[in-house]
Amino acid sequence: MARPLKYNWEAIKKAYEDGIDKPTISRKYKVSKKTLANKIGSEKWKVMGGLDTDIAEFKDSLSRISQNTQNDPIKQEIALDKIETILEDNELIGNNRKLLKAFQGLVGRNIKDGAYKTPQDIKAGVSSIKDIEAVARPQNNQINVQNNNANILKQDIKIQWE
């Protein structure tokens, strides 16, 4: 019988390829820096993504937002509101995924146990998921509102030209 692996090398390699720095990987996966460096060198791992680059770009964006809103409290409030909305949306999406996983397990067990006797039972659950999704991804609704606003603006411009 094979000895169990001490480290989850698959997860460690993915983290490295995603651009996470070696010290962070070493801490998170409790692997020594030397062991990690040896594995990277022997298997010739390559960084594919750039988490550090993404974070640096995020910091640059925050710096630009700060500069653009520096002396305008209204712009600062608008920027903060948008950032808070993004964070809230991300939290909703995370919670939505947890609910979907729970529902998926529930559906599987209930189908096996015969609790869902009709397609309408499953349809009710799927409908709930769609409601959750609509809350968690309000961007789709915002796009429709923006399109409607653009159409109204076009109509106003046509009326002014006539």
Buried (B, 14 or more C-beta within 10 A) or exposed (E): EEEEEEBEBEEBBBBBEBBBEBEEBBEEBEBEEEEBEEBBEEEEBEBEBEBBEEEEEEEEEEEEBEEEBEEEEEEBEEBEEEEEEEEEBEEBBEEBEEBBEEBEEEBEEBEEEEEBEEEEEEEEBEEEBEEBBEEBBBEEEEEEEEEEEEEEEEEEEEEEEE
